[in-house]
Amino acid sequence: MLDPLTSSTVLLVLAGLAAFAVAYVAIKIAIKLAVRIGIVAAVVLAGLYTAGVTDLSFLPFF
């Protein structure tokens, strides 16, 4: 009676669904975080431009 529940095929399908759900949630969180960081970066750069700081050589990656 419990044989279908303990078969490896069902367990593999459930593991696949769980992995898909975890990846989906992680991607949603990553996209939200990237959008927020992009907005903050745009605001900071707009503020620097408004203040007249156009030479960004003080930053380590410029």
N, C-alpha and C positions, 0 to 999 in steps of 0.2 A: 504494500500500500504506500509506503514511503519511498519506494525505489525511484520514482521520477524526481523526487526532491533531492535525492542524494547522488544523482547521476552527474558525471563530470560535465556533460553538455550544458545542463541547466546552470551549474555553478560557473562555467565559463561565460555564459550569456549574462548572468547577474554581475560577474566581475567586469565584464565589458561595459555594461550599463553604468556601473558605479564609476568606472574610469572616465567614461564620457561625461557624466554629471560633474565630476570633480574638474575636468578640463574646461567644461563650459562655464562653471562658476569662476574659475581662475582667470579665464580670458575676459569675462565680464568685468571683474575687479581690475584687471590690468588695463583695460580700455578706459574705465572711469578714472583711474589714477593717472594715466597718460594725458587724458584731456585736462584734468585739473592742473597737472604740472605745466602743460602747454599754456594754459590760460595765465598762470602765475608768471611764467617766463615772458609772455607777451606783455603783461602789465609792467613787469620790471624793466624790460627793454624799452617800452614806450616812455616810462618815467625817466630812464637814463637819457633817452633822446630828447625829451622835453627839457631836461636840465642842462642840455648842451654837452653831455658826455658822449662824444662820438668816437673817441679813441678808446677801444676796448683792449688795448695791449696789456692792461693790468691783470686781465684774466689769464689763467695759465694755459688755456687752449686756443688763444688767439695770437 
